[in-house]
């Protein structure tokens, strides 16, 4: 969780329905959208309701997504700045 605030990560996890998902995500302040009242998921207090679920900004889908910590299969650091220049 702490690494998400400073890096962009590729997280591989199993969805609740059993499907495997690979998501490029972050919680970096300069990438995720600013908190607004009309978007509850942008509010940190809402995102931290459960200690079993991690809510993150999906940089490809450009939306808030979540995954369960116990369903994570792998994590890889992404060089997001280099990929943005392509």
Backbone as XML, in Angstrom:
<?xml version="1.0"?>
<chain id="A" units="angstrom">
  <residue number="1" name="UNK">
    <atom name="N" x="0.838" y="-1.201" z="0.000"/>
    <atom name="CA" x="0.000" y="0.000" z="0.000"/>
    <atom name="C" x="0.873" y="1.252" z="0.000"/>
  </residue>
  <residue number="2" name="UNK">
    <atom name="N" x="1.905" y="1.260" z="0.807"/>
    <atom name="CA" x="2.779" y="2.423" z="0.890"/>
    <atom name="C" x="3.468" y="2.691" z="-0.446"/>
  </residue>
  <residue number="3" name="UNK">
    <atom name="N" x="3.873" y="1.631" z="-1.138"/>
    <atom name="CA" x="4.564" y="1.790" z="-2.414"/>
    <atom name="C" x="3.639" y="2.417" z="-3.464"/>
  </residue>
  <residue number="4" name="UNK">
    <atom name="N" x="2.347" y="2.186" z="-3.360"/>
    <atom name="CA" x="1.388" y="2.771" z="-4.303"/>
    <atom name="C" x="1.356" y="4.294" z="-4.217"/>
  </residue>
  <residue number="5" name="UNK">
    <atom name="N" x="1.710" y="4.856" z="-3.088"/>
    <atom name="CA" x="1.687" y="6.311" z="-2.941"/>
    <atom name="C" x="2.891" y="6.988" z="-3.594"/>
  </residue>
  <residue number="6" name="UNK">
    <atom name="N" x="3.905" y="6.192" z="-3.963"/>
    <atom name="CA" x="5.118" y="6.765" z="-4.558"/>
    <atom name="C" x="5.454" y="6.190" z="-5.928"/>
  </residue>
  <residue number="7" name="UNK">
    <atom name="N" x="4.778" y="5.125" z="-6.333"/>
    <atom name="CA" x="5.104" y="4.429" z="-7.580"/>
    <atom name="C" x="3.837" y="4.056" z="-8.348"/>
  </residue>
  <residue number="8" name="UNK">
    <atom name="N" x="4.037" y="3.646" z="-9.595"/>
    <atom name="CA" x="2.978" y="3.028" z="-10.387"/>
    <atom name="C" x="3.311" y="1.543" z="-10.423"/>
  </residue>
  <residue number="9" name="UNK">
    <atom name="N" x="2.352" y="0.712" z="-10.062"/>
    <atom name="CA" x="2.580" y="-0.722" z="-9.965"/>
    <atom name="C" x="1.652" y="-1.490" z="-10.894"/>
  </residue>
  <residue number="10" name="UNK">
    <atom name="N" x="2.134" y="-2.612" z="-11.376"/>
    <atom name="CA" x="1.296" y="-3.559" z="-12.095"/>
    <atom name="C" x="0.938" y="-4.645" z="-11.092"/>
  </residue>
  <residue number="11" name="UNK">
    <atom name="N" x="-0.336" y="-4.743" z="-10.755"/>
    <atom name="CA" x="-0.803" y="-5.694" z="-9.756"/>
    <atom name="C" x="-1.579" y="-6.799" z="-10.467"/>
  </residue>
  <residue number="12" name="UNK">
    <atom name="N" x="-1.169" y="-8.031" z="-10.231"/>
    <atom name="CA" x="-1.874" y="-9.195" z="-10.759"/>
    <atom name="C" x="-2.656" y="-9.808" z="-9.605"/>
  </residue>
  <residue number="13" name="UNK">
    <atom name="N" x="-3.956" y="-9.999" z="-9.813"/>
    <atom name="CA" x="-4.802" y="-10.520" z="-8.744"/>
    <atom name="C" x="-5.966" y="-11.305" z="-9.327"/>
  </residue>
  <residue number="14" name="UNK">
    <atom name="N" x="-6.636" y="-12.066" z="-8.479"/>
    <atom name="CA" x="-7.843" y="-12.776" z="-8.879"/>
    <atom name="C" x="-9.047" y="-11.954" z="-8.474"/>
  </residue>
  <residue number="15" name="UNK">
    <atom name="N" x="-9.943" y="-11.747" z="-9.431"/>
    <atom name="CA" x="-11.184" y="-11.049" z="-9.133"/>
    <atom name="C" x="-12.073" y="-11.969" z="-8.301"/>
  </residue>
  <residue number="16" name="UNK">
    <atom name="N" x="-13.110" y="-11.439" z="-7.715"/>
    <atom name="CA" x="-14.031" y="-12.226" z="-6.888"/>
    <atom name="C" x="-14.614" y="-13.403" z="-7.669"/>
  </residue>
  <residue number="17" name="UNK">
    <atom name="N" x="-14.841" y="-13.219" z="-8.979"/>
    <atom name="CA" x="-15.417" y="-14.294" z="-9.791"/>
    <atom name="C" x="-14.372" y="-15.322" z="-10.233"/>
  </residue>
  <residue number="18" name="UNK">
    <atom name="N" x="-13.107" y="-15.129" z="-9.831"/>
    <atom name="CA" x="-12.050" y="-16.079" z="-10.155"/>
    <atom name="C" x="-11.213" y="-15.717" z="-11.364"/>
  </residue>
  <residue number="19" name="UNK">
    <atom name="N" x="-11.627" y="-14.693" z="-12.121"/>
    <atom name="CA" x="-10.855" y="-14.264" z="-13.287"/>
    <atom name="C" x="-9.557" y="-13.602" z="-12.853"/>
  </residue>
  <residue number="20" name="UNK">
    <atom name="N" x="-8.489" y="-13.844" z="-13.616"/>
    <atom name="CA" x="-7.212" y="-13.199" z="-13.351"/>
    <atom name="C" x="-7.226" y="-11.812" z="-13.988"/>
  </residue>
  <residue number="21" name="UNK">
    <atom name="N" x="-6.704" y="-10.833" z="-13.279"/>
    <atom name="CA" x="-6.694" y="-9.451" z="-13.782"/>
    <atom name="C" x="-5.327" y="-8.855" z="-13.536"/>
  </residue>
  <residue number="22" name="UNK">
    <atom name="N" x="-4.831" y="-8.123" z="-14.504"/>
    <atom name="CA" x="-3.589" y="-7.371" z="-14.369"/>
    <atom name="C" x="-3.966" y="-5.897" z="-14.505"/>
  </residue>
  <residue number="23" name="UNK">
    <atom name="N" x="-3.614" y="-5.110" z="-13.501"/>
    <atom name="CA" x="-4.010" y="-3.710" z="-13.474"/>
    <atom name="C" x="-2.788" y="-2.837" z="-13.175"/>
  </residue>
  <residue number="24" name="UNK">
    <atom name="N" x="-2.652" y="-1.767" z="-13.937"/>
    <atom name="CA" x="-1.606" y="-0.784" z="-13.684"/>
    <atom name="C" x="-2.241" y="0.325" z="-12.868"/>
  </residue>
  <residue number="25" name="UNK">
    <atom name="N" x="-1.729" y="0.513" z="-11.647"/>
    <atom name="CA" x="-2.432" y="1.407" z="-10.730"/>
    <atom name="C" x="-1.471" y="2.167" z="-9.821"/>
  </residue>
  <residue number="26" name="UNK">
    <atom name="N" x="-2.027" y="3.167" z="-9.151"/>
    <atom name="CA" x="-1.229" y="4.011" z="-8.258"/>
    <atom name="C" x="-2.127" y="4.769" z="-7.302"/>
  </residue>
  <residue number="27" name="UNK">
    <atom name="N" x="-1.480" y="5.401" z="-6.331"/>
    <atom name="CA" x="-2.124" y="6.389" z="-5.469"/>
    <atom name="C" x="-1.269" y="7.651" z="-5.419"/>
  </residue>
  <residue number="28" name="UNK">
    <atom name="N" x="-0.371" y="7.812" z="-6.413"/>
    <atom name="CA" x="0.488" y="8.991" z="-6.475"/>
    <atom name="C" x="-0.376" y="10.242" z="-6.645"/>
  </residue>
  <residue number="29" name="UNK">
    <atom name="N" x="-0.070" y="11.241" z="-5.853"/>
    <atom name="CA" x="-0.846" y="12.482" z="-5.877"/>
    <atom name="C" x="-0.822" y="13.177" z="-7.237"/>
  </residue>
  <residue number="30" name="UNK">
    <atom name="N" x="0.294" y="13.082" z="-7.963"/>
    <atom name="CA" x="0.386" y="13.782" z="-9.243"/>
    <atom name="C" x="-0.251" y="13.017" z="-10.400"/>
  </residue>
  <residue number="31" name="UNK">
    <atom name="N" x="-0.767" y="11.812" z="-10.139"/>
    <atom name="CA" x="-1.405" y="11.020" z="-11.191"/>
    <atom name="C" x="-2.901" y="10.845" z="-10.920"/>
  </residue>
  <residue number="32" name="UNK">
    <atom name="N" x="-3.263" y="10.480" z="-9.702"/>
    <atom name="CA" x="-4.684" y="10.264" z="-9.394"/>
    <atom name="C" x="-5.414" y="11.613" z="-9.386"/>
  </residue>
  <residue number="33" name="UNK">
    <atom name="N" x="-6.715" y="11.595" z="-9.654"/>
    <atom name="CA" x="-7.459" y="12.861" z="-9.676"/>
    <atom name="C" x="-7.603" y="13.446" z="-8.271"/>
  </residue>
  <residue number="34" name="UNK">
    <atom name="N" x="-7.780" y="14.732" z="-8.240"/>
    <atom name="CA" x="-8.004" y="15.422" z="-6.967"/>
    <atom name="C" x="-9.355" y="14.996" z="-6.386"/>
  </residue>
  <residue number="35" name="UNK">
    <atom name="N" x="-9.433" y="14.964" z="-5.074"/>
    <atom name="CA" x="-10.679" y="14.600" z="-4.397"/>
    <atom name="C" x="-11.750" y="15.650" z="-4.661"/>
  </residue>
  <residue number="36" name="UNK">
    <atom name="N" x="-12.946" y="15.155" z="-4.983"/>
    <atom name="CA" x="-14.100" y="16.049" z="-5.163"/>
    <atom name="C" x="-15.304" y="15.471" z="-4.426"/>
  </residue>
  <residue number="37" name="UNK">
    <atom name="N" x="-16.171" y="16.318" z="-3.972"/>
    <atom name="CA" x="-17.323" y="15.878" z="-3.176"/>
    <atom name="C" x="-18.254" y="14.949" z="-3.943"/>
  </residue>
  <residue number="38" name="UNK">
    <atom name="N" x="-18.384" y="15.141" z="-5.252"/>
    <atom name="CA" x="-19.327" y="14.334" z="-6.029"/>
    <atom name="C" x="-18.786" y="12.955" z="-6.400"/>
  </residue>
  <residue number="39" name="UNK">
    <atom name="N" x="-17.504" y="12.685" z="-6.115"/>
    <atom name="CA" x="-16.905" y="11.381" z="-6.400"/>
    <atom name="C" x="-16.412" y="10.764" z="-5.099"/>
  </residue>
  <residue number="40" name="UNK">
    <atom name="N" x="-17.243" y="9.961" z="-4.439"/>
    <atom name="CA" x="-16.869" y="9.406" z="-3.141"/>
    <atom name="C" x="-15.553" y="8.628" z="-3.155"/>
  </residue>
  <residue number="41" name="UNK">
    <atom name="N" x="-15.245" y="7.925" z="-4.237"/>
    <atom name="CA" x="-14.019" y="7.128" z="-4.284"/>
    <atom name="C" x="-12.767" y="7.992" z="-4.315"/>
  </residue>
  <residue number="42" name="UNK">
    <atom name="N" x="-12.904" y="9.255" z="-4.621"/>
    <atom name="CA" x="-11.744" y="10.140" z="-4.591"/>
    <atom name="C" x="-11.403" y="10.563" z="-3.160"/>
  </residue>
  <residue number="43" name="UNK">
    <atom name="N" x="-12.310" y="10.303" z="-2.240"/>
    <atom name="CA" x="-12.106" y="10.665" z="-0.840"/>
    <atom name="C" x="-11.340" y="9.561" z="-0.115"/>
  </residue>
  <residue number="44" name="UNK">
    <atom name="N" x="-10.219" y="9.893" z="0.490"/>
    <atom name="CA" x="-9.384" y="8.899" z="1.166"/>
    <atom name="C" x="-10.154" y="8.154" z="2.253"/>
  </residue>
  <residue number="45" name="UNK">
    <atom name="N" x="-10.998" y="8.829" z="2.997"/>
    <atom name="CA" x="-11.757" y="8.179" z="4.076"/>
    <atom name="C" x="-12.664" y="7.068" z="3.535"/>
  </residue>
  <residue number="46" name="UNK">
    <atom name="N" x="-13.228" y="7.266" z="2.373"/>
    <atom name="CA" x="-14.087" y="6.246" z="1.754"/>
    <atom name="C" x="-13.243" y="5.071" z="1.270"/>
  </residue>
  <residue number="47" name="UNK">
    <atom name="N" x="-12.091" y="5.365" z="0.669"/>
    <atom name="CA" x="-11.234" y="4.312" z="0.113"/>
    <atom name="C" x="-10.627" y="3.418" z="1.178"/>
  </residue>
  <residue number="48" name="UNK">
    <atom name="N" x="-10.542" y="3.862" z="2.420"/>
    <atom name="CA" x="-9.888" y="3.080" z="3.464"/>
    <atom name="C" x="-10.871" y="2.426" z="4.432"/>
  </residue>
  <residue number="49" name="UNK">
    <atom name="N" x="-12.088" y="2.196" z="4.001"/>
    <atom name="CA" x="-13.099" y="1.595" z="4.874"/>
    <atom name="C" x="-12.716" y="0.179" z="5.298"/>
  </residue>
  <residue number="50" name="UNK">
    <atom name="N" x="-12.185" y="-0.618" z="4.405"/>
    <atom name="CA" x="-11.857" y="-2.008" z="4.707"/>
    <atom name="C" x="-10.347" y="-2.222" z="4.710"/>
  </residue>
  <residue number="51" name="UNK">
    <atom name="N" x="-9.857" y="-2.981" z="5.693"/>
    <atom name="CA" x="-8.438" y="-3.304" z="5.730"/>
    <atom name="C" x="-8.119" y="-4.520" z="4.863"/>
  </residue>
  <residue number="52" name="UNK">
    <atom name="N" x="-9.133" y="-5.068" z="4.185"/>
    <atom name="CA" x="-8.937" y="-6.222" z="3.311"/>
    <atom name="C" x="-8.946" y="-5.845" z="1.838"/>
  </residue>
  <residue number="53" name="UNK">
    <atom name="N" x="-9.395" y="-4.621" z="1.542"/>
    <atom name="CA" x="-9.544" y="-4.167" z="0.157"/>
    <atom name="C" x="-8.699" y="-2.917" z="-0.063"/>
  </residue>
  <residue number="54" name="UNK">
    <atom name="N" x="-8.028" y="-2.884" z="-1.199"/>
    <atom name="CA" x="-7.214" y="-1.731" z="-1.568"/>
    <atom name="C" x="-7.873" y="-1.031" z="-2.754"/>
  </residue>
  <residue number="55" name="UNK">
    <atom name="N" x="-8.229" y="0.223" z="-2.600"/>
    <atom name="CA" x="-8.787" y="1.023" z="-3.687"/>
    <atom name="C" x="-7.675" y="1.861" z="-4.293"/>
  </residue>
  <residue number="56" name="UNK">
    <atom name="N" x="-7.571" y="1.811" z="-5.625"/>
    <atom name="CA" x="-6.474" y="2.472" z="-6.340"/>
    <atom name="C" x="-6.990" y="3.159" z="-7.593"/>
  </residue>
  <residue number="57" name="UNK">
    <atom name="N" x="-6.167" y="4.031" z="-8.169"/>
    <atom name="CA" x="-6.468" y="4.671" z="-9.436"/>
    <atom name="C" x="-5.878" y="3.811" z="-10.543"/>
  </residue>
  <residue number="58" name="UNK">
    <atom name="N" x="-6.731" y="3.277" z="-11.428"/>
    <atom name="CA" x="-6.287" y="2.484" z="-12.579"/>
    <atom name="C" x="-5.870" y="3.470" z="-13.658"/>
  </residue>
  <residue number="59" name="UNK">
    <atom name="N" x="-4.571" y="3.533" z="-13.966"/>
    <atom name="CA" x="-4.059" y="4.550" z="-14.886"/>
    <atom name="C" x="-4.474" y="4.286" z="-16.329"/>
  </residue>
  <residue number="60" name="UNK">
    <atom name="N" x="-4.797" y="3.043" z="-16.666"/>
    <atom name="CA" x="-5.231" y="2.743" z="-18.034"/>
    <atom name="C" x="-6.726" y="2.987" z="-18.220"/>
  </residue>
  <residue number="61" name="UNK">
    <atom name="N" x="-7.531" y="2.537" z="-17.264"/>
    <atom name="CA" x="-8.990" y="2.729" z="-17.342"/>
    <atom name="C" x="-9.397" y="4.129" z="-16.888"/>
  </residue>
  <residue number="62" name="UNK">
    <atom name="N" x="-8.455" y="4.839" z="-16.243"/>
    <atom name="CA" x="-8.710" y="6.174" z="-15.720"/>
    <atom name="C" x="-9.940" y="6.195" z="-14.810"/>
  </residue>
  <residue number="63" name="UNK">
    <atom name="N" x="-9.911" y="5.274" z="-13.847"/>
    <atom name="CA" x="-11.004" y="5.185" z="-12.894"/>
    <atom name="C" x="-10.564" y="4.482" z="-11.628"/>
  </residue>
  <residue number="64" name="UNK">
    <atom name="N" x="-11.371" y="4.612" z="-10.583"/>
    <atom name="CA" x="-11.080" y="3.959" z="-9.312"/>
    <atom name="C" x="-11.470" y="2.495" z="-9.401"/>
  </residue>
  <residue number="65" name="UNK">
    <atom name="N" x="-10.572" y="1.635" z="-8.971"/>
    <atom name="CA" x="-10.794" y="0.193" z="-8.949"/>
    <atom name="C" x="-10.292" y="-0.330" z="-7.604"/>
  </residue>
  <residue number="66" name="UNK">
    <atom name="N" x="-10.629" y="-1.566" z="-7.293"/>
    <atom name="CA" x="-10.151" y="-2.135" z="-6.039"/>
    <atom name="C" x="-9.836" y="-3.617" z="-6.209"/>
  </residue>
  <residue number="67" name="UNK">
    <atom name="N" x="-9.036" y="-4.110" z="-5.281"/>
    <atom name="CA" x="-8.711" y="-5.529" z="-5.234"/>
    <atom name="C" x="-8.543" y="-5.934" z="-3.781"/>
  </residue>
  <residue number="68" name="UNK">
    <atom name="N" x="-8.723" y="-7.217" z="-3.528"/>
    <atom name="CA" x="-8.530" y="-7.752" z="-2.183"/>
    <atom name="C" x="-7.063" y="-8.123" z="-2.016"/>
  </residue>
  <residue number="69" name="UNK">
    <atom name="N" x="-6.493" y="-7.720" z="-0.884"/>
    <atom name="CA" x="-5.085" y="-8.015" z="-0.620"/>
    <atom name="C" x="-4.788" y="-9.511" z="-0.715"/>
  </residue>
  <residue number="70" name="UNK">
    <atom name="N" x="-5.688" y="-10.341" z="-0.187"/>
    <atom name="CA" x="-5.424" y="-11.777" z="-0.165"/>
    <atom name="C" x="-5.552" y="-12.433" z="-1.544"/>
  </residue>
  <residue number="71" name="UNK">
    <atom name="N" x="-6.020" y="-11.695" z="-2.554"/>
    <atom name="CA" x="-6.124" y="-12.236" z="-3.912"/>
    <atom name="C" x="-4.975" y="-11.799" z="-4.816"/>
  </residue>
  <residue number="72" name="UNK">
    <atom name="N" x="-4.039" y="-11.022" z="-4.278"/>
    <atom name="CA" x="-2.902" y="-10.550" z="-5.073"/>
    <atom name="C" x="-1.955" y="-11.718" z="-5.347"/>
  </residue>
  <residue number="73" name="UNK">
    <atom name="N" x="-1.589" y="-11.865" z="-6.627"/>
    <atom name="CA" x="-0.676" y="-12.919" z="-7.037"/>
    <atom name="C" x="0.713" y="-12.387" z="-7.353"/>
  </residue>
  <residue number="74" name="UNK">
    <atom name="N" x="0.817" y="-11.120" z="-7.695"/>
    <atom name="CA" x="2.113" y="-10.544" z="-8.002"/>
    <atom name="C" x="2.054" y="-9.038" z="-8.135"/>
  </residue>
  <residue number="75" name="UNK">
    <atom name="N" x="3.207" y="-8.404" z="-7.924"/>
    <atom name="CA" x="3.322" y="-6.954" z="-8.045"/>
    <atom name="C" x="4.618" y="-6.655" z="-8.781"/>
  </residue>
  <residue number="76" name="UNK">
    <atom name="N" x="4.533" y="-5.722" z="-9.738"/>
    <atom name="CA" x="5.714" y="-5.338" z="-10.513"/>
    <atom name="C" x="5.739" y="-3.825" z="-10.640"/>
  </residue>
  <residue number="77" name="UNK">
    <atom name="N" x="6.916" y="-3.248" z="-10.442"/>
    <atom name="CA" x="7.101" y="-1.812" z="-10.601"/>
    <atom name="C" x="7.033" y="-1.456" z="-12.088"/>
  </residue>
  <residue number="78" name="UNK">
    <atom name="N" x="6.315" y="-0.385" z="-12.416"/>
    <atom name="CA" x="6.153" y="0.063" z="-13.795"/>
    <atom name="C" x="6.869" y="1.389" z="-13.974"/>
  </residue>
  <residue number="79" name="UNK">
    <atom name="N" x="7.609" y="1.526" z="-15.069"/>
    <atom name="CA" x="8.233" y="2.813" z="-15.401"/>
    <atom name="C" x="7.184" y="3.632" z="-16.144"/>
  </residue>
  <residue number="80" name="UNK">
    <atom name="N" x="6.253" y="4.198" z="-15.376"/>
    <atom name="CA" x="5.096" y="4.885" z="-15.949"/>
    <atom name="C" x="5.485" y="6.129" z="-16.722"/>
  </residue>
  <residue number="81" name="UNK">
    <atom name="N" x="6.442" y="6.888" z="-16.241"/>
    <atom name="CA" x="6.850" y="8.115" z="-16.939"/>
    <atom name="C" x="7.388" y="7.805" z="-18.329"/>
  </residue>
  <residue number="82" name="UNK">
    <atom name="N" x="8.172" y="6.748" z="-18.471"/>
    <atom name="CA" x="8.718" y="6.372" z="-19.785"/>
    <atom name="C" x="7.599" y="5.930" z="-20.720"/>
  </residue>
  <residue number="83" name="UNK">
    <atom name="N" x="6.615" y="5.203" z="-20.197"/>
    <atom name="CA" x="5.520" y="4.723" z="-21.053"/>
    <atom name="C" x="4.595" y="5.859" z="-21.495"/>
  </residue>
  <residue number="84" name="UNK">
    <atom name="N" x="4.532" y="6.940" z="-20.740"/>
    <atom name="CA" x="3.702" y="8.090" z="-21.111"/>
    <atom name="C" x="4.294" y="8.858" z="-22.284"/>
  </residue>
  <residue number="85" name="UNK">
    <atom name="N" x="5.602" y="8.757" z="-22.469"/>
    <atom name="CA" x="6.265" y="9.486" z="-23.546"/>
    <atom name="C" x="6.124" y="8.809" z="-24.907"/>
  </residue>
  <residue number="86" name="UNK">
    <atom name="N" x="5.658" y="7.576" z="-24.909"/>
    <atom name="CA" x="5.562" y="6.818" z="-26.178"/>
    <atom name="C" x="4.394" y="7.297" z="-27.006"/>
  </residue>
</chain>
